Amino acid sequence: MRRRGLLILLALACAGSLWCEDWKNPAERHAEAYKAYLGAQSPIPVDGISNFVYFARDRAAMRGNAFLDNPSFAGAQIMYPWALVEPERGSYDFSMIRDDYEFLKARHKRLFVQLQDASFDPSFNPVPAYLMSRDYDGGAVYQRGDDGKPEGWVAKRWSPRVRERFALLLEAMGRELDGKIEGINLQETAIGVSAKDDPSFSGPVYAAAVKANMLAMKRAFPSSVTMQYANFMSEEWLPWDDKGYLRSVYEYGERIGVGLGGPDLIFTRKAQLNHTIAMMHEGSFTVPLGIAVQDGNYIGETGTASVEKRRENLVPALHAFAKGFLHVSYIFWSNQEPYFSEDVLRAFPAVR
């Protein structure tokens, strides 16, 4: 409502004004940027970007996959739920991560870990059961959609008690994995939580909590790449309602040496253009940037399993946009079929 009100006031102020003939909507400042990259062709040249294949939690899909014999791909990105690597309080199990690391290493590939503390499935809670108690402020809450219905779970990142356990997990992981794995990233900052779900939650508190987790990750992994997926922040919407939360996360990452990234490489949607994409393009960074091509992104959508048989192969354009407009060091390509086999592998042929 606030954004709509601002637009109405601006429209009224512009009525009959010559000044408004030169006014440009800041929400559309990058709307045409993608067009410069639509002519990109296959095969995609070797250009210094590290391409990883994202398998989510489907570790089995990595074995026997064609990317293993393709020199264009540096390795695999696998998601490991918090509950899996800390099944009981203070008892850590990194055996799956070690197995995946050794499997990839034997094939001259590298592992990028995504640590899961949130889900988009209300039937799956990635947070350890021991945290779901009063001792840890309940541990996790439902993520809810605009209709108030549960859409998933998220750890109470804003709770100091939960954050303390998360930092200890990162510390234990770092002792075993730092310098071996290519990198580790924390999940996206966007969550469907408000003060209605938890009275202790607020935008400023959440922003500070995200940064605290970033610092804990960096301290635990001084050698491997560290990255925070930062796409949207609660209680703000860019560019109209900018409270500085998302911008501060990007600035903090640059200051402490944590890379920045985000899900959903979609270059035609205002939401992504005004948040993750704007932060990357408009900022100046020495830390590595990364972008994920998630399910649906291959057809310009997000979070969809639908298959378009007749389609344009967007992979060359997505890659060119990520390189030329975002200046990323990493691209994480979802193993979504048939798009990975038919579009990605055709754009990155094993033999050239």
LOVEX-617476 format. One record per residue (C-alpha): residue in three letters; chain; x, y, z. Coordinates in Angstrom, 2 decimals. Layout:
<sites>
site code ALA unit A east X north Y up Z
...
</sites>
This chain:
<sites>
site code MET unit A east 0.00 north 0.00 up 0.00
site code ARG unit A east 2.84 north 2.39 up 0.77
site code ARG unit A east 4.47 north 1.78 up -2.61
site code ARG unit A east 1.14 north 2.25 up -4.39
site code GLY unit A east 0.57 north 5.49 up -2.51
site code LEU unit A east 3.96 north 6.84 up -3.55
site code LEU unit A east 3.23 north 6.08 up -7.18
site code ILE unit A east -0.17 north 7.80 up -6.99
site code LEU unit A east 1.35 north 10.92 up -5.41
site code LEU unit A east 4.06 north 10.99 up -8.05
site code ALA unit A east 1.52 north 10.66 up -10.83
site code LEU unit A east -0.55 north 13.54 up -9.40
site code ALA unit A east 2.54 north 15.69 up -9.02
site code CYS unit A east 3.53 north 14.97 up -12.60
site code ALA unit A east 0.16 north 15.88 up -14.08
site code GLY unit A east 0.78 north 18.69 up -16.53
site code SER unit A east 4.44 north 18.97 up -15.60
site code LEU unit A east 7.14 north 19.12 up -18.25
site code TRP unit A east 9.61 north 17.84 up -15.66
site code CYS unit A east 7.93 north 14.44 up -15.65
site code GLU unit A east 8.63 north 13.97 up -19.33
site code ASP unit A east 12.23 north 13.21 up -18.32
site code TRP unit A east 11.34 north 11.18 up -15.23
site code LYS unit A east 12.34 north 7.53 up -15.33
site code ASN unit A east 10.81 north 4.90 up -13.09
site code PRO unit A east 13.66 north 3.61 up -10.87
site code ALA unit A east 11.92 north 0.26 up -10.63
site code GLU unit A east 12.50 north -0.20 up -14.36
site code ARG unit A east 16.09 north 1.05 up -14.59
site code HIS unit A east 17.40 north -2.42 up -15.49
site code ALA unit A east 14.32 north -3.69 up -17.32
site code GLU unit A east 15.96 north -3.61 up -20.76
site code ALA unit A east 19.47 north -4.70 up -19.75
site code TYR unit A east 18.99 north -8.34 up -20.72
site code LYS unit A east 18.38 north -7.49 up -24.37
site code ALA unit A east 22.08 north -6.78 up -24.90
site code TYR unit A east 22.82 north -10.44 up -24.13
site code LEU unit A east 20.16 north -12.23 up -26.17
site code GLY unit A east 22.56 north -12.75 up -29.06
site code ALA unit A east 24.91 north -14.95 up -27.06
site code GLN unit A east 25.68 north -18.21 up -28.81
site code SER unit A east 26.85 north -21.74 up -28.02
site code PRO unit A east 29.33 north -23.08 up -27.26
site code ILE unit A east 29.96 north -20.90 up -24.24
site code PRO unit A east 33.67 north -20.02 up -24.10
site code VAL unit A east 35.95 north -20.67 up -21.16
site code ASP unit A east 35.98 north -17.31 up -19.40
site code GLY unit A east 37.06 north -17.77 up -15.79
site code ILE unit A east 33.59 north -18.35 up -14.33
site code SER unit A east 33.37 north -21.49 up -12.19
site code ASN unit A east 30.30 north -23.45 up -13.25
site code PHE unit A east 28.82 north -25.84 up -10.68
site code VAL unit A east 25.84 north -28.15 up -11.04
site code TYR unit A east 23.25 north -27.83 up -8.28
site code PHE unit A east 21.69 north -31.12 up -7.16
site code ALA unit A east 19.85 north -29.85 up -4.05
site code ARG unit A east 19.63 north -32.86 up -1.68
site code ASP unit A east 19.64 north -35.41 up -4.51
site code ARG unit A east 23.17 north -36.67 up -3.99
site code ALA unit A east 22.48 north -39.84 up -5.98
site code ALA unit A east 21.78 north -37.80 up -9.13
site code MET unit A east 25.38 north -36.59 up -9.08
site code ARG unit A east 26.74 north -40.09 up -9.68
site code GLY unit A east 26.84 north -41.02 up -13.33
site code ASN unit A east 25.87 north -37.51 up -14.38
site code ALA unit A east 27.33 north -36.23 up -17.65
site code PHE unit A east 28.87 north -33.18 up -15.95
site code LEU unit A east 31.52 north -35.45 up -14.44
site code ASP unit A east 33.14 north -35.88 up -17.86
site code ASN unit A east 32.68 north -32.27 up -18.91
site code PRO unit A east 35.65 north -29.94 up -18.26
site code SER unit A east 33.37 north -26.89 up -18.37
site code PHE unit A east 32.01 north -27.77 up -14.92
site code ALA unit A east 34.14 north -27.27 up -11.84
site code GLY unit A east 32.03 north -29.43 up -9.57
site code ALA unit A east 28.76 north -29.96 up -7.75
site code GLN unit A east 26.77 north -27.95 up -5.25
site code ILE unit A east 24.93 north -30.14 up -2.73
site code MET unit A east 22.50 north -29.06 up -0.02
site code TYR unit A east 22.87 north -30.63 up 3.43
site code PRO unit A east 20.11 north -30.06 up 6.02
site code TRP unit A east 21.16 north -28.90 up 9.46
site code ALA unit A east 19.27 north -31.84 up 11.00
site code LEU unit A east 21.32 north -34.27 up 8.92
site code VAL unit A east 24.74 north -32.99 up 9.98
site code GLU unit A east 23.79 north -32.43 up 13.64
site code PRO unit A east 21.28 north -35.18 up 14.42
site code GLU unit A east 21.72 north -34.63 up 18.17
site code ARG unit A east 22.92 north -31.66 up 20.18
site code GLY unit A east 26.69 north -31.34 up 19.73
site code SER unit A east 26.93 north -34.62 up 17.82
site code TYR unit A east 28.06 north -33.92 up 14.27
site code ASP unit A east 27.98 north -36.25 up 11.29
site code PHE unit A east 29.78 north -35.03 up 8.19
site code SER unit A east 30.14 north -38.48 up 6.63
site code MET unit A east 27.90 north -37.66 up 3.65
site code ILE unit A east 29.84 north -34.49 up 2.95
site code ARG unit A east 33.13 north -36.39 up 3.17
site code ASP unit A east 31.82 north -39.08 up 0.82
site code ASP unit A east 30.71 north -36.50 up -1.75
site code TYR unit A east 34.00 north -34.62 up -1.43
site code GLU unit A east 36.04 north -37.77 up -2.01
site code PHE unit A east 33.82 north -38.88 up -4.90
site code LEU unit A east 34.24 north -35.57 up -6.67
site code LYS unit A east 37.93 north -35.25 up -5.87
site code ALA unit A east 38.61 north -38.62 up -7.50
site code ARG unit A east 37.03 north -37.24 up -10.67
site code HIS unit A east 38.90 north -33.91 up -10.50
site code LYS unit A east 35.79 north -32.01 up -9.45
site code ARG unit A east 35.12 north -29.83 up -6.42
site code LEU unit A east 32.34 north -29.66 up -3.84
site code PHE unit A east 30.35 north -26.55 up -2.91
site code VAL unit A east 28.27 north -27.04 up 0.24
site code GLN unit A east 24.91 north -25.35 up 0.76
site code LEU unit A east 23.89 north -25.53 up 4.42
site code GLN unit A east 20.12 north -25.82 up 4.73
site code ASP unit A east 18.23 north -24.21 up 7.60
site code ALA unit A east 15.06 north -23.39 up 5.65
site code SER unit A east 12.68 north -25.31 up 3.42
site code PHE unit A east 9.87 north -24.54 up 1.01
site code ASP unit A east 7.91 north -27.64 up 1.96
site code PRO unit A east 5.77 north -27.54 up 5.14
site code SER unit A east 6.25 north -31.29 up 5.53
site code PHE unit A east 10.04 north -30.97 up 5.80
site code ASN unit A east 11.75 north -29.19 up 8.68
site code PRO unit A east 15.55 north -29.06 up 8.20
site code VAL unit A east 16.20 north -27.97 up 11.80
site code PRO unit A east 17.38 north -30.56 up 14.37
site code ALA unit A east 14.65 north -31.89 up 16.64
site code TYR unit A east 16.51 north -30.87 up 19.82
site code LEU unit A east 16.18 north -27.21 up 18.83
site code MET unit A east 12.39 north -27.41 up 18.73
site code SER unit A east 12.08 north -26.65 up 22.43
site code ARG unit A east 11.67 north -23.72 up 24.80
site code ASP unit A east 15.39 north -23.84 up 25.51
site code TYR unit A east 15.94 north -22.59 up 21.96
site code ASP unit A east 12.89 north -20.35 up 21.57
site code GLY unit A east 11.10 north -23.06 up 19.61
site code GLY unit A east 13.95 north -23.48 up 17.13
site code ALA unit A east 12.03 north -22.88 up 13.91
site code VAL unit A east 8.77 north -21.48 up 12.58
site code TYR unit A east 6.61 north -21.96 up 9.54
site code GLN unit A east 7.24 north -19.79 up 6.53
site code ARG unit A east 3.88 north -18.46 up 5.35
site code GLY unit A east 2.57 north -17.17 up 2.06
site code ASP unit A east 0.43 north -14.09 up 1.51
site code ASP unit A east -2.63 north -16.18 up 2.31
site code GLY unit A east -1.19 north -17.15 up 5.69
site code LYS unit A east -0.82 north -20.81 up 4.79
site code PRO unit A east 2.46 north -22.61 up 5.66
site code GLU unit A east 4.89 north -22.87 up 2.75
site code GLY unit A east 7.90 north -24.28 up 4.55
site code TRP unit A east 10.10 north -23.95 up 7.62
site code VAL unit A east 12.96 north -21.70 up 8.66
site code ALA unit A east 15.27 north -21.77 up 11.66
site code LYS unit A east 14.87 north -18.81 up 13.99
site code ARG unit A east 17.95 north -17.12 up 12.63
site code TRP unit A east 17.07 north -14.04 up 14.70
site code SER unit A east 17.19 north -15.98 up 17.99
site code PRO unit A east 20.57 north -15.64 up 19.78
site code ARG unit A east 20.20 north -19.17 up 21.17
site code VAL unit A east 19.60 north -20.71 up 17.77
site code ARG unit A east 22.36 north -18.63 up 16.25
site code GLU unit A east 24.80 north -19.86 up 18.91
site code ARG unit A east 24.13 north -23.47 up 17.93
site code PHE unit A east 24.43 north -22.59 up 14.24
site code ALA unit A east 27.81 north -20.97 up 14.85
site code LEU unit A east 29.03 north -24.07 up 16.71
site code LEU unit A east 27.92 north -26.21 up 13.77
site code LEU unit A east 29.83 north -24.01 up 11.34
site code GLU unit A east 32.89 north -24.15 up 13.59
site code ALA unit A east 32.81 north -27.95 up 13.62
site code MET unit A east 32.33 north -28.09 up 9.86
site code GLY unit A east 35.20 north -25.71 up 9.32
site code ARG unit A east 37.61 north -27.79 up 11.38
site code GLU unit A east 36.98 north -30.75 up 9.10
site code LEU unit A east 36.26 north -29.17 up 5.71
site code ASP unit A east 37.90 north -25.75 up 5.43
site code GLY unit A east 40.41 north -25.65 up 2.61
site code LYS unit A east 39.16 north -28.94 up 1.19
site code ILE unit A east 35.76 north -27.99 up -0.22
site code GLU unit A east 35.52 north -25.23 up -2.82
site code GLY unit A east 33.08 north -23.28 up -0.73
site code ILE unit A east 30.04 north -23.07 up 1.50
site code ASN unit A east 26.98 north -20.90 up 1.21
site code LEU unit A east 24.11 north -20.03 up 3.50
site code GLN unit A east 20.61 north -20.10 up 2.09
site code GLU unit A east 18.71 north -17.10 up 0.80
site code THR unit A east 17.76 north -14.26 up 3.13
site code ALA unit A east 14.16 north -14.18 up 1.88
site code ILE unit A east 11.81 north -15.77 up 4.41
site code GLY unit A east 8.05 north -15.75 up 4.89
site code VAL unit A east 8.07 north -14.63 up 8.52
site code SER unit A east 6.72 north -11.57 up 10.31
site code ALA unit A east 6.19 north -10.39 up 13.88
site code LYS unit A east 2.77 north -12.10 up 13.71
site code ASP unit A east 4.56 north -15.43 up 13.52
site code ASP unit A east 7.09 north -14.58 up 16.22
site code PRO unit A east 6.93 north -11.41 up 18.38
site code SER unit A east 10.73 north -11.40 up 18.68
site code PHE unit A east 11.08 north -10.94 up 14.91
site code SER unit A east 11.64 north -7.58 up 13.22
site code GLY unit A east 13.40 north -6.28 up 10.13
site code PRO unit A east 16.36 north -4.71 up 11.97
site code VAL unit A east 16.81 north -7.72 up 14.24
site code TYR unit A east 16.74 north -10.08 up 11.28
site code ALA unit A east 19.26 north -8.02 up 9.31
site code ALA unit A east 21.66 north -8.09 up 12.26
site code ALA unit A east 21.17 north -11.85 up 12.63
site code VAL unit A east 22.00 north -12.50 up 8.96
site code LYS unit A east 25.25 north -10.61 up 9.39
site code ALA unit A east 26.10 north -12.50 up 12.58
site code ASN unit A east 25.72 north -15.82 up 10.75
site code MET unit A east 27.88 north -14.50 up 7.91
site code LEU unit A east 30.65 north -13.62 up 10.35
site code ALA unit A east 30.41 north -17.03 up 12.06
site code MET unit A east 30.73 north -18.70 up 8.66
site code LYS unit A east 33.76 north -16.63 up 7.70
site code ARG unit A east 35.52 north -17.36 up 10.98
site code ALA unit A east 34.87 north -21.08 up 10.56
site code PHE unit A east 36.00 north -21.14 up 6.91
site code PRO unit A east 38.92 north -18.74 up 6.45
site code SER unit A east 40.26 north -20.64 up 3.42
site code SER unit A east 37.30 north -22.00 up 1.43
site code VAL unit A east 34.96 north -19.61 up -0.36
site code THR unit A east 32.13 north -18.37 up 1.84
site code MET unit A east 28.92 north -16.99 up 0.34
site code GLN unit A east 25.61 north -15.64 up 1.57
site code TYR unit A east 22.60 north -15.84 up -0.73
site code ALA unit A east 21.02 north -12.42 up -0.27
site code ASN unit A east 17.92 north -11.74 up -2.33
site code PHE unit A east 15.09 north -10.14 up -0.32
site code MET unit A east 14.85 north -8.84 up 3.23
site code SER unit A east 11.80 north -8.68 up 5.46
site code GLU unit A east 9.97 north -5.36 up 5.89
site code GLU unit A east 11.46 north -3.68 up 2.81
site code TRP unit A east 10.84 north -3.75 up -0.93
site code LEU unit A east 13.19 north -2.09 up -3.36
site code PRO unit A east 13.40 north 0.48 up -4.74
site code TRP unit A east 10.38 north 2.16 up -3.11
site code ASP unit A east 10.67 north 0.99 up 0.47
site code ASP unit A east 14.42 north 0.89 up 0.98
site code LYS unit A east 15.39 north 0.61 up 4.64
site code GLY unit A east 18.95 north -0.37 up 3.81
site code TYR unit A east 18.67 north -3.96 up 5.03
site code LEU unit A east 19.66 north -5.77 up 1.83
site code ARG unit A east 22.23 north -3.16 up 0.90
site code SER unit A east 23.82 north -3.48 up 4.34
site code VAL unit A east 24.17 north -7.26 up 3.89
site code TYR unit A east 26.07 north -6.72 up 0.63
site code GLU unit A east 28.25 north -4.04 up 2.19
site code TYR unit A east 28.97 north -6.24 up 5.20
site code GLY unit A east 29.91 north -9.21 up 3.04
site code GLU unit A east 32.41 north -7.06 up 1.15
site code ARG unit A east 33.83 north -5.78 up 4.43
site code ILE unit A east 34.41 north -9.16 up 6.09
site code GLY unit A east 35.28 north -11.14 up 2.97
site code VAL unit A east 32.08 north -13.15 up 2.51
site code GLY unit A east 30.89 north -13.55 up -1.07
site code LEU unit A east 27.37 north -12.62 up -2.10
site code GLY unit A east 24.93 north -14.50 up -4.24
site code GLY unit A east 21.35 north -15.38 up -4.80
site code PRO unit A east 18.87 north -17.81 up -6.28
site code ASP unit A east 16.91 north -17.27 up -9.46
site code LEU unit A east 18.78 north -15.84 up -12.42
site code ILE unit A east 15.73 north -14.24 up -14.01
site code PHE unit A east 16.57 north -11.12 up -15.99
site code THR unit A east 13.06 north -10.01 up -16.95
site code ARG unit A east 11.34 north -9.77 up -13.55
site code LYS unit A east 11.32 north -6.56 up -11.53
site code ALA unit A east 11.58 north -8.36 up -8.20
site code GLN unit A east 14.94 north -9.91 up -9.06
site code LEU unit A east 16.11 north -6.90 up -11.07
site code ASN unit A east 15.56 north -4.52 up -8.16
site code HIS unit A east 17.08 north -6.73 up -5.48
site code THR unit A east 19.81 north -9.31 up -6.12
site code ILE unit A east 20.62 north -8.15 up -9.64
site code ALA unit A east 20.68 north -4.46 up -8.70
site code MET unit A east 22.91 north -5.11 up -5.68
site code MET unit A east 25.44 north -7.00 up -7.79
site code HIS unit A east 25.43 north -4.71 up -10.80
site code GLU unit A east 25.50 north -1.42 up -8.92
site code GLY unit A east 28.00 north -2.40 up -6.25
site code SER unit A east 31.76 north -2.67 up -6.36
site code PHE unit A east 33.07 north -5.95 up -4.99
site code THR unit A east 36.33 north -7.74 up -4.38
site code VAL unit A east 34.57 north -10.77 up -2.86
site code PRO unit A east 33.26 north -13.44 up -5.23
site code LEU unit A east 29.71 north -13.12 up -6.51
site code GLY unit A east 27.54 north -16.07 up -7.45
site code ILE unit A east 24.15 north -16.61 up -9.04
site code ALA unit A east 22.00 north -19.74 up -9.13
site code VAL unit A east 19.94 north -20.87 up -12.10
site code GLN unit A east 17.11 north -22.51 up -10.19
site code ASP unit A east 14.23 north -24.73 up -11.28
site code GLY unit A east 12.13 north -22.80 up -13.76
site code ASN unit A east 14.81 north -20.25 up -14.62
site code TYR unit A east 15.54 north -22.09 up -17.86
site code ILE unit A east 12.18 north -20.83 up -19.16
site code GLY unit A east 12.18 north -17.48 up -17.34
site code GLU unit A east 10.10 north -18.71 up -14.40
site code THR unit A east 10.81 north -19.63 up -10.80
site code GLY unit A east 9.95 north -22.69 up -8.77
site code THR unit A east 8.20 north -24.56 up -11.54
site code ALA unit A east 8.54 north -28.12 up -12.73
site code SER unit A east 6.65 north -27.51 up -15.96
site code VAL unit A east 8.34 north -28.53 up -19.20
site code GLU unit A east 8.22 north -26.49 up -22.38
site code LYS unit A east 9.14 north -28.72 up -25.29
site code ARG unit A east 9.29 north -25.86 up -27.77
site code ARG unit A east 11.53 north -23.23 up -26.29
site code GLU unit A east 14.50 north -21.03 up -26.92
site code ASN unit A east 17.69 north -22.14 up -25.21
site code LEU unit A east 18.25 north -19.32 up -22.71
site code VAL unit A east 21.47 north -20.76 up -21.28
site code PRO unit A east 23.90 north -18.73 up -23.46
site code ALA unit A east 22.00 north -15.51 up -22.66
site code LEU unit A east 21.81 north -16.31 up -18.95
site code HIS unit A east 25.54 north -16.96 up -18.86
site code ALA unit A east 26.35 north -13.81 up -20.83
site code PHE unit A east 24.13 north -11.69 up -18.56
site code ALA unit A east 25.68 north -13.18 up -15.42
site code LYS unit A east 29.16 north -12.46 up -16.76
site code GLY unit A east 28.66 north -9.08 up -18.41
site code PHE unit A east 26.07 north -7.46 up -16.16
site code LEU unit A east 26.63 north -9.12 up -12.80
site code HIS unit A east 30.36 north -9.93 up -13.03
site code VAL unit A east 29.97 north -13.21 up -11.16
site code SER unit A east 32.67 north -15.70 up -10.32
site code TYR unit A east 30.26 north -18.62 up -9.84
site code ILE unit A east 27.16 north -19.90 up -11.59
site code PHE unit A east 25.20 north -22.77 up -10.06
site code TRP unit A east 23.17 north -24.58 up -12.75
site code SER unit A east 20.19 north -26.59 up -11.50
site code ASN unit A east 20.11 north -30.22 up -12.57
site code GLN unit A east 16.49 north -29.78 up -13.68
site code GLU unit A east 15.57 north -32.05 up -16.55
site code PRO unit A east 15.14 north -31.99 up -19.45
site code TYR unit A east 16.72 north -28.52 up -19.38
site code PHE unit A east 20.10 north -29.57 up -18.02
site code SER unit A east 20.65 north -32.31 up -20.61
site code GLU unit A east 19.05 north -30.53 up -23.54
site code ASP unit A east 19.99 north -26.89 up -22.91
site code VAL unit A east 22.91 north -26.62 up -20.49
site code LEU unit A east 24.99 north -29.49 up -21.85
site code ARG unit A east 24.41 north -28.31 up -25.41
site code ALA unit A east 25.70 north -24.89 up -24.42
site code PHE unit A east 28.70 north -26.44 up -22.62
site code PRO unit A east 29.70 north -29.34 up -24.90
site code ALA unit A east 32.31 north -31.70 up -23.45
site code VAL unit A east 34.16 north -31.80 up -26.76
site code ARG unit A east 34.69 north -28.60 up -28.72
</sites>
